[in-house]
Amino acid sequence: MRPAEVIKEMKELRESWRKQSFHYTNEQQKRYDELLKLRRERVNYFIKNGLVSKGGLRKKEVQPTPEES
């Protein structure tokens, strides 16, 4: 199953969850758990292979020492 399909189906299940007074049927719960497992495996793959952005690195500001000023 392609990653986009996993996310789309998870979204549809969450939508039905809201319409059903925030309860899944047993079948829906099993399917959601399967999709969640697939999603977590994919995310862990990206993390292990260094494919996740770490955000911008902040450079330390060099403060002049009293000798330099």
N, C-alpha and C positions, 0 to 999 in steps of 0.2 A: 504494500500500500504506500502510495506516495505521501510525503510529509504534508503537502497541502490538503490532501484528502483527509488525513488524520485530524488536522486542525478544524477543517470544515465540519466533519462529523461530530467532533467534540462540541463545537459551537451549537450544532443542531440539538444535541442531547441536553446541553445546558438550557437551551431555550424551552425545550419540552419540560425540563425539570422545574423551571419557573412557572409554567402553565399548570403543572400538576401539584401546586401548593408545596413546592420544594421537596418533592419525594420522587425517587426513581422506582420503577418497577424492578423486580429481580433481574429480568432480562436486560433492561437498560443499564442497571448497575454493573452487571458483568461486562457488557460491551464498553462502558465508559472506563472501567478498570483496565481492560485490554488496550484501549486506545491510549490511556495515560501511561501504561507501561511502555508502549512503542515510542511515545513522545519523550519519555525520560531516557530511554536508551539512545535516542538520536541526540539529545542534548548532551548526554555524557560522552558520546563519541566526539562531538565538537570540542568539549572541554579537554578531553584526553589528548587530542591531536593539536591543541593550541590554535583552534580556529575561532575562538571567542575573543571579541574585543575586550581589552582590559581598561579601556577608557584612556583619557589623556594623562600623560605623566606630568607631574608637577615638578618643576625645577626648583631646587632650593635657592633662595636668594642669598647671595654672598653679601654679608654685611662687612663693611670696611672696618678693619681693626684700627685702634687708636694710633698705631704707628704709621699707617698709610695716610691718614688725614692731616 
